[in-house]
Amino acid sequence: MTEQTFNYFDLPIGESPEPTPVSEQRRELARELLAISEQLVRLDADESALADYTAQARALREQLESHGHRSMRDILGRLITGQGSRQDALDMAEFEILSGPASPLSPPMTLWLDGDTVRGSATFGRVFMGPPGKVHGGVLALALDMLMAKTQDFVTGLGMTGTLNIRYLAPTPLNTEIRFEARLNRLEGRKLFVEAKVFAGDTQTVEATGIWVSARGDYRLRDRFAHLAPADQPA
Ligand SMILES: CCCCCCCCCCCCCC(=O)SCCNC(=O)CCNC(=O)[C@H](O)C(C)(C)COP(=O)(O)OP(=O)(O)OC[C@H]1O[C@@H](n2cnc3c(N)ncnc32)[C@H](O)[C@@H]1OP(=O)(O)O
């Protein structure tokens, strides 16, 4: 059986392919590292215990350093020509900050398409704290950036965040499932106009608008999302 190949421009944003055995293990390691970070916050241990933990952490880091890293240039080279392996696609997606399941900097936040809406969900622990007991506003900005970028799944073209406007309406609690949703407002040449909301239970805590700018060429709706074009705008 021939192996499935992956193209960079067809990878869904913020979602990873089925994990390989290596990726399953990377994810478990990331979960342990995040759990360790959670434990470190206000850890009530004495100086000698902390020195011992530091030595153990240093030894682990030195072991990890002995492995090196898969080359980003080679991975991107294969993916951009549509010849990426599943592991290449995983290497790109599963370390995304906040949403990548193999990143120790991720709750993780999960992202998916639900019809014409991008949805997200995350539970932020104490490492993500801003005000006491609440999620840091900058973390929410990052979460919105990831979420809103995923509206590019509706279009051909890929670009970067140009503008992100955020209004914090109410504090967002830690250790609570937080829900996110984003919608495409309109396309204008190389620009994609997006809006988003954040909810804790029934309370909307944040609203946002943003503009994504395509790296090259105009954004176009993918065929299956052509209905998202306003009546006066061609798909
Ligand atoms: C091969 C791989 C490609 C990969 C691609 C990305 C992968 C993503 C990876 C994941 C990333 C994760 C997320 C991240 O972390 S993304 C990282 C955070 N974002 C950035 O670093 C972006 C930095 N800015 C730039 O690189 C340039 O300024 C960009 C590329 C944005 C535009 O510079 P460029 O010279 O190309 O554009 P232009 O001047 O010809 O203008 C074109 C049109 O756009 C309008 N405009 C311009 N700027 C803005 C703005 N800031 N807001 C709103 N609109 C803007 C402009 O008025 C004009 O409109 P119009 O007059 O035609 O109506």
The ligand as a Tripos MOL2 file, in Angstrom:
@<TRIPOS>MOLECULE
LIG
   63    65     1     0     0
SMALL
NO_CHARGES

@<TRIPOS>ATOM
      1 C1          5.2890   29.1250    1.9390 C.3       1 LIG1
      2 C2          4.7220   29.3040    3.1840 C.3       1 LIG1
      3 C3          3.8890   30.5510    3.4060 C.3       1 LIG1
      4 C4          3.3810   30.6370    4.7720 C.3       1 LIG1
      5 C5          2.4480   31.7290    5.1280 C.3       1 LIG1
      6 C6          2.0560   31.9560    6.5380 C.3       1 LIG1
      7 C7          1.8470   30.7530    7.3730 C.3       1 LIG1
      8 C8          1.2140   31.0530    8.6800 C.3       1 LIG1
      9 C9          1.8610   30.3720    9.8360 C.3       1 LIG1
     10 C10         1.1540   30.5350   11.1900 C.3       1 LIG1
     11 C11         1.1810   31.9370   11.7190 C.3       1 LIG1
     12 C12         0.5710   32.0180   13.0770 C.3       1 LIG1
     13 C13         0.0460   33.4020   13.3630 C.3       1 LIG1
     14 C14         1.1400   34.4000   13.5420 C.2       1 LIG1
     15 O1          1.8350   34.4120   14.5140 O.2       1 LIG1
     16 S1          1.3710   35.5040   12.3170 S.3       1 LIG1
     17 C15         2.6800   36.5630   13.0000 C.3       1 LIG1
     18 C16         2.1530   37.9110   13.3490 C.3       1 LIG1
     19 N1          1.9890   38.6630   12.1400 N.am      1 LIG1
     20 C17         3.0430   39.1700   11.5000 C.2       1 LIG1
     21 O2          4.1800   39.0120   11.8700 O.2       1 LIG1
     22 C18         2.7260   39.9670   10.2820 C.3       1 LIG1
     23 C19         3.7880   41.0240   10.0430 C.3       1 LIG1
     24 N2          3.3800   41.8580    8.9060 N.am      1 LIG1
     25 C20         3.7210   41.5250    7.6590 C.2       1 LIG1
     26 O3          4.4470   40.5630    7.4170 O.2       1 LIG1
     27 C21         3.1710   42.3640    6.5800 C.3       1 LIG1
     28 O4          2.8360   43.6330    7.0820 O.3       1 LIG1
     29 C22         1.9140   41.7180    5.9320 C.3       1 LIG1
     30 C23         2.2880   40.3720    5.3040 C.3       1 LIG1
     31 C24         0.7550   41.5360    6.9360 C.3       1 LIG1
     32 C25         1.3960   42.6330    4.8170 C.3       1 LIG1
     33 O5          2.4670   43.0480    4.0580 O.3       1 LIG1
     34 P1          2.4490   43.0540    2.4880 P.3       1 LIG1
     35 O6          3.5770   43.9100    2.0320 O.co2     1 LIG1
     36 O7          2.3910   41.6900    1.9410 O.co2     1 LIG1
     37 O8          1.0380   43.7230    2.2030 O.3       1 LIG1
     38 P2          0.7370   45.0750    1.4560 P.3       1 LIG1
     39 O9          1.3260   46.2200    2.1620 O.co2     1 LIG1
     40 O10         1.0460   44.8690    0.0020 O.co2     1 LIG1
     41 O11        -0.8460   45.1500    1.6650 O.3       1 LIG1
     42 C26        -1.7290   44.1860    1.1100 C.3       1 LIG1
     43 C27        -3.1280   44.5230    1.6190 C.3       1 LIG1
     44 O12        -3.2060   44.1720    3.0200 O.3       1 LIG1
     45 C28        -3.4620   45.3640    3.8090 C.3       1 LIG1
     46 N3         -2.6470   45.2420    5.0090 N.ar      1 LIG1
     47 C29        -1.3040   45.2530    5.0790 C.ar      1 LIG1
     48 N4         -0.8950   45.0520    6.3570 N.ar      1 LIG1
     49 C30        -2.0150   44.9350    7.0870 C.ar      1 LIG1
     50 C31        -2.2290   44.7230    8.4520 C.ar      1 LIG1
     51 N5         -1.2180   44.5850    9.3400 N.pl3     1 LIG1
     52 N6         -3.5110   44.6450    8.8770 N.ar      1 LIG1
     53 C32        -4.5320   44.7600    8.0250 C.ar      1 LIG1
     54 N7         -4.3830   44.9630    6.7060 N.ar      1 LIG1
     55 C33        -3.1230   45.0450    6.2370 C.ar      1 LIG1
     56 C34        -3.0470   46.5290    2.9530 C.3       1 LIG1
     57 O13        -3.7650   47.7080    3.2970 O.3       1 LIG1
     58 C35        -3.4320   46.0280    1.5750 C.3       1 LIG1
     59 O14        -4.8340   46.1270    1.3960 O.3       1 LIG1
     60 P3         -5.3960   46.8880    0.0910 P.3       1 LIG1
     61 O15        -4.7850   48.2470    0.1450 O.co2     1 LIG1
     62 O16        -4.9220   46.0650   -1.0700 O.co2     1 LIG1
     63 O17        -6.8880   46.8730    0.2590 O.co2     1 LIG1
@<TRIPOS>BOND
     1     1     2 1
     2     2     3 1
     3     3     4 1
     4     4     5 1
     5     5     6 1
     6     6     7 1
     7     7     8 1
     8     8     9 1
     9     9    10 1
    10    10    11 1
    11    11    12 1
    12    12    13 1
    13    13    14 1
    14    14    15 2
    15    14    16 1
    16    16    17 1
    17    17    18 1
    18    18    19 1
    19    19    20 1
    20    20    21 2
    21    20    22 1
    22    22    23 1
    23    23    24 1
    24    24    25 1
    25    25    26 2
    26    25    27 1
    27    27    28 1
    28    27    29 1
    29    29    30 1
    30    29    31 1
    31    29    32 1
    32    32    33 1
    33    33    34 1
    34    34    35 2
    35    34    36 1
    36    34    37 1
    37    37    38 1
    38    38    39 2
    39    38    40 1
    40    38    41 1
    41    41    42 1
    42    42    43 1
    43    43    44 1
    44    43    58 1
    45    44    45 1
    46    45    46 1
    47    45    56 1
    48    46    47 ar
    49    46    55 ar
    50    47    48 ar
    51    48    49 ar
    52    49    50 ar
    53    49    55 ar
    54    50    51 1
    55    50    52 ar
    56    52    53 ar
    57    53    54 ar
    58    54    55 ar
    59    56    57 1
    60    56    58 1
    61    58    59 1
    62    59    60 1
    63    60    61 2
    64    60    62 1
    65    60    63 1
@<TRIPOS>SUBSTRUCTURE
     1 LIG1         1 GROUP 0 **** ****
